[in-house]
Amino acid sequence: MKIYTFNQRIENLFKSYFSDFQNIKINFQDHEIKIQVIDDDNFDSASLEIKEDTCLYQITFWDGYSQLEIIESLNERDAGKNIKRFMKKMIKILNR
């Protein structure tokens, strides 16, 4: 069985959740992943940022209007659960 890196797992989740949407993008940097909704009407559109540190994952979700959530997870498994939860919220935003 192939073992995936954390970035590969996030990329696979992104592809499975957002395959039907054209107005969302994902960017990978050294220890940071950013998923952002592309919305011409909202300059500060919804986004999900994941920052990976040596022993901590910081997940920041912005709904594009008024709600900001920051979650810190100590392991990949908990981080993955929170990322899935925020991706589901992003789908609701995209379906508006």
N, C-alpha and C positions, 0 to 999 in steps of 0.2 A: 504494500500500500504506500502510495506516494505521500510524503509529508509536505504540506504547504506552509510557506512563510505567512506571517501575519498580513503583510501587504497583499499577497495572493488571495488569502481568504477574504479580505475586504473587497478586492477587485471582483472576485466571483460573486459575492453578495450584491455588489453594485450591478453587475450584469444581470443577475437573476431578478432583482427588484425593479430595475429601471430600464429594461430592454425595450419597453413600449414607448418610452419618453425620449424626445429629441432635445428638450430644453433643460438638460441637466448635464453637468460635467464633473469629472473627477481628476484631481491632480495629485501626483505623488512627489514628495521631496524627501530629503534625507530621513528624518524621523517624524514626518508630518504628512497627513493625508487630508485633503480638503475636497468635499463634495458640495457643489453649489448649484442652485437653481438659476437658470438664465431667464430673467424677467425684465423686459424693456420698460415696464411701467413701475417697477420697484428697484431702485438703485441698490438698496440694501436687502436683497432677496434672501430667502431661506438658505441656510448653510449648515454643514456638519463638518467639524474639524476634529481630527484625532491626532494627538501628539503623544509619541512614544518616548519614554525615558527609560532608564535602566531597570527600574522596578515599579513603574507607574504608567498608566494610560490615562490621559486627560481627554475627555470627550466633551466638546462644546457644541450645543445645538441652538441655533437661532431660527425662529419661525418666520422671520422677515417682517414682523410687525411689532410685537411687544414682549414676546416670551424668550428668555435666554435661560438655558439649563447647562450647568457644568457638572459633570460626573467624573470622579476619579476611581479607576479600577486598578487593583493590584495584580491582576493576572489577565491573560488573553481571553480566557473563557468568559469572565464577567464583562470584559470590554466588548466582546462579540455580542453578548446578549443586549447590552445597552445600545450598541450600534444598530442592531436589528430593530429595536424599538424606535429609535429615531428615524431610521429609514422608512418605517411604516408611517410615521408622522409626516415625512416629506412626501410620500405618495398621496396622502390626504390633501396636502397643500397643492400638489400638482393637479389633482383632480377637481379643484375648485373652479 
